[in-house]
Amino acid sequence: MNQEQFKAFWTQLKAPLKATWDKITDGDLVEIEGNLTTFTAVLAKRYGTTQNDEVHIWANRRYSHWSGSYTNAYEDPVRTG
């Protein structure tokens, strides 16, 4: 997912993101506000680089499903912490 796609689907992504990844705060969501670079920085701050990739896979899977281009390439991540 690129910046344009991330921004377009940010509204749909916020609630399930926070529900699934509980270290993401309301303040983080306000800070991110559709910016993919900020999203990556917040993930690194909250989850470190290990789970950063897992959250990106999760977000890409949601985007693929919502956009109608869903494939099995994005499996749900196995949470490690």
C-alpha positions as CSV (number, residue, x, y, z in Angstrom):
1,M,0.0,0.0,0.0
2,N,1.4,3.4,-0.9
3,Q,0.8,6.8,0.7
4,E,-2.1,7.7,-1.5
5,Q,-3.9,4.4,-0.8
6,F,-3.1,4.6,3.0
7,K,-4.6,8.1,3.2
8,A,-7.7,7.1,1.3
9,F,-8.4,4.2,3.6
10,W,-7.3,5.7,6.8
11,T,-10.8,6.3,8.1
12,Q,-11.7,2.7,7.6
13,L,-8.4,1.5,9.1
14,K,-8.4,3.4,12.4
15,A,-10.9,1.4,14.4
16,P,-9.8,-2.1,13.5
17,L,-6.2,-1.1,13.8
18,K,-6.7,0.1,17.4
19,A,-8.9,-3.0,18.2
20,T,-6.3,-5.4,16.9
21,W,-3.1,-3.7,18.0
22,D,-3.8,-2.5,21.5
23,K,-0.6,-0.6,22.0
24,I,-1.8,2.0,19.4
25,T,-3.3,4.9,21.3
26,D,-5.9,7.5,20.4
27,G,-3.1,10.0,20.4
28,D,-1.2,7.8,17.9
29,L,-4.2,7.8,15.6
30,V,-4.4,11.6,15.7
31,E,-0.6,11.8,15.0
32,I,-0.8,9.4,12.1
33,E,-3.8,10.9,10.4
34,G,-3.3,9.1,7.1
35,N,0.4,9.6,6.9
36,L,2.2,6.3,6.0
37,T,5.6,7.5,7.2
38,T,4.2,8.6,10.5
39,F,2.4,5.3,10.8
40,T,5.7,3.4,10.4
41,A,7.3,5.6,13.0
42,V,4.5,5.0,15.5
43,L,4.6,1.3,14.9
44,A,8.4,1.2,15.6
45,K,7.8,3.3,18.8
46,R,5.0,1.0,20.0
47,Y,6.1,-2.4,18.7
48,G,9.7,-2.2,17.6
49,T,10.9,-3.4,14.3
50,T,9.9,-7.0,14.8
51,Q,6.1,-6.4,14.9
52,N,6.3,-3.4,12.6
53,D,6.3,-5.7,9.6
54,E,3.4,-7.7,11.0
55,V,1.2,-4.6,11.5
56,H,2.0,-3.5,7.9
57,I,1.0,-6.9,6.6
58,W,-2.2,-6.6,8.6
59,A,-2.9,-3.2,7.2
60,N,-2.1,-4.3,3.6
61,R,-4.5,-7.2,4.0
62,R,-7.3,-4.9,5.1
63,Y,-6.6,-2.5,2.2
64,S,-6.6,-5.4,-0.3
65,H,-9.9,-6.6,1.0
66,W,-11.6,-3.2,1.1
67,S,-10.3,-2.3,-2.4
68,G,-11.6,-5.5,-3.9
69,S,-8.1,-6.7,-4.9
70,Y,-7.9,-9.2,-2.1
71,T,-5.4,-12.0,-2.5
72,N,-4.0,-14.7,-0.2
73,A,-0.7,-12.9,-0.3
74,Y,-1.5,-11.1,3.0
75,E,-2.1,-13.6,5.8
76,D,-3.0,-12.4,9.3
77,P,0.2,-12.0,11.3
78,V,1.0,-14.2,14.2
79,R,1.3,-11.9,17.1
80,T,4.3,-12.4,19.3
81,G,3.6,-10.0,22.1
